[in-house]
Amino acid sequence: MTTDVEATAPDHGSVELSADGTLLVFTGEIDKDVVRQFRVTVRPAEWPARVDVRGVTFMSSAGLELLVHLARKQKRAGGELEVVEPPTSLRLLLNQTGLSRVFRSVPASVIPA
């Protein structure tokens, strides 16, 4: 009997800065390793005010903490973090933890085509 390792492997995530630097794109499982890699590669001065989380399948406490840090940075600058269309599971988690109050959810139409 063979096992398909690919099918059971975790959905590795990523947090990437868009080419124009105006959007962070979160995809897959956002865990401490993904957050650590993001923090090593993207300086806080480059953190944009908009985050696309439509592709998130899981978010650990490290991912939630990153959202809080992103929101605080925008608040200090007099702005507000915009989170693009959180999937239902993430939206429920954000509501349960009270974190949905630290940013503004926006529709995907705000992202230029």
N, C-alpha and C positions, 0 to 999 in steps of 0.2 A: 504494500500500500504506500502511495506517495502522498506527500502533503504539499499543498500549494502555499508556499511561504508568502508569496506576493499578496495573496488574498487576505491573509491574516496579519500582515505587517501593519503597523499603525500608519495612519494618514499623516505623514510628516507635514508640518506647517511651515509657514514663512510670514515674515513681515518685511515688505519691501517698499522703498520710496519710489514713487512714480518718476518717470524720466524728466518731467518738468518740475518735480519737487513740491507739488501742491497736494499730494495725496499719499497716504500710507495704505497699502493693500495687505490685509490680513487674509491668509488662506489656510485651510486645513486645521490641524490641531495646534493651538497656541499654548505652549507649555514653557517651563522655565528655560529649557535649552534654546527654544526659538527666541524668547525674549532676551536671553543673554547674548545671542548672536546679533540681534538687532541693535542692542545697546553698544556693542563693540564696533559695529559698522556705521551707525548713523548717529552723529553728534546731536545733542539736544537742541542746539541752535538751528538745526535743519528740520526739526519736527514740524510738520505742517498742521494746519487747523482742521483738516478733514481726514477721516479714516473710513475706508471701505471694508466692512466686515461681512459682506454678503457670502463669502466663501468659507467662513469659519464653521468647522464641524465640532469643535470642542475648545473651551477656553479654561485654563487652570487659573488659580489665584494669581500666579505671576502675570498672566495676560490681563487679568482684571486690574492688577496693580499698575501695569503699563498704561492702561486706559486712564486711570486716575492721574498718573504723572503727566500724560498728554493734556488732560483737561486742566490741570493746575497750571501748566505752562501757558495755555491760552488765557486762562483767567488772569494771571499776572500781567499779561500783555493787554488786558482789557477786552479780550474776545471770548469766544466759546467754542469748545470742541464740537465738531459736527461728525456724527457717526452715520454712515450711509447704510440704510436698511438692514438692521441686525436680523439674522434668521430667528425664527420663532423661539428655538431653544435658548439662544443667547439673549434675546429680548426678555424672556421669562427670568433668566438668571440675573440679568441687570435689574429688573424690577424687584425681585426677591431680596437682593442685596442693597437696594436703595441707590445703586450707582446710576440708574437711569436719570437721576436728578442732576448729575454733574456734567451732562452734555446734552446736545440737542440731536434727535434723530432726524435725518433728512432723506428724501426720496432719491433713488438712483439717477433721476433726471438732472440732478445738480452736477453730475460728472459730464464734462464735455465729451462728445463722441469722437 
